[in-house]
Amino acid sequence: MQRSHALCIVLVLTASALPAFAQQTKPAADTPDEAAARAVAKAFVSALGEEDPAKVKAMFHGTPEDAKSVDQMHAAVRALSRLAVASKKRWPDAKNLNAEEMTSAGMAAKIAGQPVRLKGDEATFPDGPRLKKVNGTWQVIDLFPDPQVKPMLKGMFVEILAVVDLTLPEIESGKFKSAEEAEKALQDRMAKRMKERMAPPPPPAGTKPAK
């Protein structure tokens, strides 16, 4: 899975917990079924970047609990977009503080470059949403094809929002002298929050430590 050279808040802080995907090569041509699934997946991730969340919510057909993750991811993508605008205004010649992988265009490009895996009435990508064919139409039913990382990624969107809400006003007010200083603040804050989120819970009171 290729990474952007710019700051990617997601990957900087969670690389140790994410599975290492082998580089995937898209086939020369999709079958009609693969092309239809890919088109729906691309439209879905593109909608994540739109200001109004109504479109992407209407395109999601998973559980109510998983729909909350769609809301959170949409909010995170929009927050990172605002961060990019503010940093570009403050430091026009500096690199973008948001990574391409967390823009709707970057996610759509990633979908376009991966093979579609069809298994029965479901379609998945190595790094993309999971879809199911219902009455002949492909529908997005889950953001995360890998259940092992699902809890962490769901929490990650919440932390991205918290860090951006803290850092964005500081960028706009001129607190940071450079984009590099702002970048380090973002990294440090997100790393701290993710470390705390992923830490094992403390043992119950009165529990003896294992020998």
Sequence and secondary structure as in RCSB ss.txt:
>XXXX:A:sequence
MQRSHALCIVLVLTASALPAFAQQTKPAADTPDEAAARAVAKAFVSALGEEDPAKVKAMFHGTPEDAKSVDQMHA
AVRALSRLAVASKKRWPDAKNLNAEEMTSAGMAAKIAGQPVRLKGDEATFPDGPRLKKVNGTWQVIDLFPDPQVK
PMLKGMFVEILAVVDLTLPEIESGKFKSAEEAEKALQDRMAKRMKERMAPPPPPAGTKPAK
>XXXX:A:secstr
    SS  HHHHHHTTTS         SS  HHHHHHHHHHHHHHHHTTSSSTHHHHHTB S HHHHHHHHHHHH
HHHHHHHHHHHHHHH TTS  SS GGGSHHHHHHHHHTS  EEETTEEE TTS EEEEETTEEEEEES S TTTH
HHHHHHHHHHHHHHHHHHHHHHHT  SSHHHHHHHHHHHHHHHHHHHHS     TT     
